[in-house]
Amino acid sequence: MMRFGFSAEQQIFAKRSAEFAAKHVAPFRRDHDQRGRYRDGLIAEMGAHGFFGLRVPVEHGGLGLDATSTGIALEELAAADLSVCFPVLNAALTADVLIGSATPEQLRRWLPAIASGGALVAVCLTEPGHGTDAANIVMRATPDGDGWVLNGTKASIMSTAYATHGLVFARTGEQGAHGVTAFYVPLDEAHVTRERCDDLGCRAGGRGNLVFDGLRVGPEDVVGGPGAGFVQVMRGFAFSRALIALMAIAVGRVSLDEAAEHAARREAFGRPLSTFQAVAFPLVEHITQLHAARLVSFEALSMADAGLDPRVSSNMAKWWAPKAAMEAVHQSLLTLGHVGWSEDGPVAQRLRDVIGLQLADGTAAATKLVLARNLFGKQLAP
């Protein structure tokens, strides 16, 4: 029988992360949503706490933490305000890609700024006509002397509003995955235009489009060599999809906690709501679903920490957890009644926010396809 628990160090880190979120994030949740931006000073505070350096080695200014601890941090932040998680998630994903592919000189040049929050990274993969079909992106990197020039549009990119740098994927070769190259570049305003999206939820997350118009990149900006970009980011998704699952689960769990507290306190027909099966049983079902999804998510991260392939568990978590979390938040809203429906409380916003995680880093269909290919083999899968 599998046993699961955090180490003493991880428990201390979870407590510190929760305390930070309670003081620096949760009180400003509604303001973030209404203004569509983070409050002034938040990024600097998150950088000082180490959230952008979770996966950056200590020698490059980061905390050098394991994948499990990264999941712990994102859980605590998401419970306070899901929208603040995206620059942290991007930093973790980018650091993993760079550590796996960049040269020692590139790591010395790039990682310290990522760890401090001085460089906020947008992961620039999705295009207007290529989301799930990311291996066939069309944005070109046209040869120019010893470098290339980037022209094209990246769509639905989280942290567009804040990003100083981009991990940009562009086509340098033939069609398909092996013609895609990754570049790590400053988002020079003279050659990059930002277009904000008007979103249902996570409004402070800064999602938008980035239009590249003649941004020149050199050989020193290439990550892992020409043609290796798509493979690099797919390896990163094996890690980040479990993180996104935990972000969703955190939103669902905190909403269920509030709904359960309300059900125990509120009376109807002379007794607490929690004594009615119609109220208690749905909450029990959703609590069970999220508990199980959380175990699968941390299984994926613990496998990554052990040097094992986490793709099966990570993709299981990614297709399941956001759906389960959305349904849990919906049930919480119904349990709370008009209190949940009101934007004066957090649950209505959480429902809007968490829906987006069913799209982030791959839809349920895309992640189920990965699982089917692992289960049946590529030739016998859809």
Residue pairs with C-beta under 8 A, 6 or more apart in sequence:
2 299
4 295
4 298
4 299
6 14
6 68
6 72
10 68
10 69
10 72
13 65
13 69
13 72
13 73
14 72
14 75
14 76
16 49
17 72
17 73
17 76
17 77
18 76
18 79
20 45
20 49
20 76
21 76
21 77
21 79
21 80
21 81
22 80
24 42
24 45
24 46
25 42
25 77
25 80
25 81
25 84
26 80
26 81
28 39
28 42
28 81
29 80
29 81
29 346
29 349
30 343
30 346
30 349
31 39
32 38
32 39
32 81
32 83
32 84
32 203
32 204
33 83
33 203
33 204
33 349
35 204
36 196
36 203
36 204
37 161
37 204
37 206
38 83
38 84
38 162
38 204
42 84
43 87
43 117
43 120
43 162
44 117
46 52
46 84
46 87
46 88
46 117
47 53
47 115
47 116
47 117
47 118
48 117
50 62
50 63
50 115
51 73
51 77
51 88
51 91
51 117
52 62
52 87
52 88
52 91
52 114
52 115
52 116
52 117
52 120
53 61
53 62
53 63
53 91
53 95
53 114
53 115
53 116
54 62
54 63
54 65
54 69
54 70
54 73
54 88
54 91
54 92
54 95
55 62
55 64
55 65
55 67
55 70
55 91
55 92
55 95
55 96
55 99
56 62
56 63
56 64
56 91
56 95
56 111
56 112
56 114
56 115
57 64
57 99
57 111
58 64
60 107
60 108
60 111
60 112
60 115
61 111
61 112
61 115
61 116
62 95
62 111
62 114
62 115
63 115
65 73
66 301
66 305
67 239
67 242
67 301
67 302
67 304
67 305
68 298
68 301
68 302
68 305
70 92
70 243
70 301
71 242
71 243
71 246
71 297
71 298
71 301
73 88
74 85
74 88
74 89
74 243
74 246
74 247
74 250
75 246
75 247
75 249
75 250
76 250
77 84
77 85
77 88
77 247
78 85
78 246
78 247
78 248
78 250
78 251
79 250
79 251
79 253
79 254
81 204
82 201
82 202
82 247
82 250
82 251
82 350
82 353
82 354
82 357
83 202
83 203
83 204
83 205
83 353
84 204
85 247
86 158
86 159
86 202
86 205
86 206
87 117
87 120
87 121
87 159
87 162
89 158
89 240
89 243
89 244
89 247
90 120
90 121
90 122
90 123
90 158
90 159
90 163
91 114
91 115
91 120
91 121
92 239
92 240
92 243
93 123
93 236
93 237
93 239
93 240
94 114
94 121
94 123
94 167
94 184
95 111
95 114
95 115
96 235
96 236
96 239
96 240
97 167
97 182
97 223
97 232
97 233
97 235
97 236
98 106
98 107
98 110
98 111
98 184
98 223
99 107
99 111
100 224
100 232
100 235
100 236
101 182
101 223
101 224
101 225
101 228
101 232
102 110
102 184
102 223
102 224
106 184
106 220
106 223
110 119
110 184
112 118
113 119
113 165
114 121
118 164
119 164
119 165
120 159
120 162
120 163
120 164
120 165
121 159
121 163
121 164
121 165
121 166
121 167
122 157
122 158
122 159
122 160
122 163
122 165
122 166
122 167
122 187
122 210
123 157
123 158
123 166
123 167
123 233
124 154
124 157
124 166
124 167
124 168
124 169
124 210
125 134
125 137
125 154
125 169
125 233
126 134
126 154
126 155
126 156
126 157
127 137
127 138
127 139
127 152
127 153
127 154
127 155
128 153
128 155
128 209
129 138
130 136
130 137
130 138
131 155
131 156
132 362
132 363
132 365
132 366
134 169
134 230
134 233
135 176
135 177
135 180
135 230
136 175
136 176
137 169
137 170
137 171
137 180
138 152
138 171
139 150
139 151
139 152
139 153
139 154
139 169
139 170
139 171
139 212
140 150
140 151
140 152
140 170
140 171
140 172
141 148
141 149
141 150
141 170
141 171
141 172
141 181
141 183
141 217
142 148
142 149
142 151
143 172
144 216
146 218
146 219
147 216
147 217
147 218
147 219
147 221
148 170
148 172
148 181
148 183
148 216
148 217
149 214
149 215
149 216
149 217
150 168
150 170
150 183
150 185
150 191
150 212
150 214
150 215
150 216
150 217
151 212
151 213
151 214
151 215
152 170
152 211
152 212
153 209
153 210
153 211
153 212
154 166
154 168
154 209
154 210
154 212
155 209
156 197
156 207
156 209
157 163
157 207
157 208
157 209
157 210
158 205
158 206
158 207
158 360
159 205
159 206
159 207
160 194
160 195
160 196
160 206
160 207
160 208
160 209
160 210
161 194
161 196
161 206
161 208
162 206
163 187
163 206
164 186
164 187
165 184
165 185
165 186
165 187
166 183
166 184
166 185
166 187
166 192
166 210
167 182
167 183
167 184
167 223
167 233
168 182
168 183
168 184
168 185
168 212
168 217
169 180
169 181
169 182
169 183
169 229
169 230
169 233
170 180
170 181
170 183
170 229
171 179
171 180
171 181
172 179
172 180
172 181
172 226
172 227
173 179
173 180
173 181
173 226
173 227
177 230
177 231
178 227
178 230
178 231
179 227
180 227
180 229
180 230
181 222
181 225
181 226
181 227
181 228
181 229
182 222
182 223
182 224
182 228
182 229
182 232
182 233
183 217
183 221
183 222
183 223
183 229
184 221
184 223
185 215
185 217
185 221
187 210
188 215
191 212
191 213
191 214
191 215
191 216
192 210
192 211
192 212
192 213
192 215
193 210
193 211
193 213
194 208
194 209
194 210
194 211
195 208
195 209
195 210
195 211
196 206
196 207
196 208
197 207
197 208
197 209
199 205
199 207
199 356
200 352
200 355
200 356
201 349
201 351
201 352
201 353
201 354
201 355
201 356
202 352
202 353
202 356
223 229
223 232
224 232
237 314
237 361
237 362
238 300
238 304
238 309
238 310
238 311
238 314
239 301
239 304
239 310
239 314
240 361
241 300
241 314
241 315
241 317
241 318
241 361
241 362
241 367
242 297
242 298
242 300
242 301
242 304
242 310
242 313
242 314
242 317
242 318
243 301
244 318
244 321
244 322
244 357
244 360
244 361
245 293
245 296
245 297
245 300
245 314
245 317
245 318
245 320
245 321
245 322
246 294
246 297
246 298
246 317
246 321
247 357
248 321
248 322
248 324
248 325
248 326
248 354
248 357
249 290
249 293
249 294
249 297
249 321
249 324
249 325
251 325
251 329
251 350
251 353
251 354
252 286
252 290
252 324
252 325
252 326
252 328
252 329
252 332
252 354
253 287
253 290
253 294
253 328
254 350
255 328
255 329
255 332
255 333
255 346
255 347
255 350
256 283
256 286
256 287
256 290
256 328
256 331
256 332
258 332
258 336
258 346
258 347
259 283
259 331
259 332
259 335
259 336
259 340
259 347
260 274
260 283
260 287
262 273
262 335
262 336
262 339
263 272
263 273
263 274
263 279
263 280
263 283
263 335
264 272
264 273
264 274
265 272
266 272
266 273
267 273
268 276
273 279
273 335
274 280
279 335
282 331
282 335
283 331
283 332
283 335
286 324
286 327
286 328
286 331
286 332
287 328
289 324
289 327
289 328
290 321
290 324
290 325
290 328
293 317
293 320
293 321
293 324
293 325
294 321
296 313
296 316
296 317
296 320
296 321
297 313
297 314
297 317
297 321
299 313
300 310
300 313
300 314
300 316
300 317
301 310
303 309
303 310
303 313
304 310
311 370
311 374
312 371
312 374
315 362
315 367
315 368
315 370
315 371
316 367
316 371
318 361
318 362
318 364
318 367
319 364
319 367
319 368
319 371
322 354
322 357
322 358
322 360
322 364
323 358
323 364
325 354
325 357
326 351
326 354
326 355
326 357
326 358
329 347
329 350
329 351
329 354
330 351
332 340
332 347
333 340
333 341
333 347
333 348
333 351
334 340
336 345
336 347
339 345
340 347
340 348
341 348
342 348
343 349
358 364
369 381
369 382
372 381
372 382
373 381
375 381
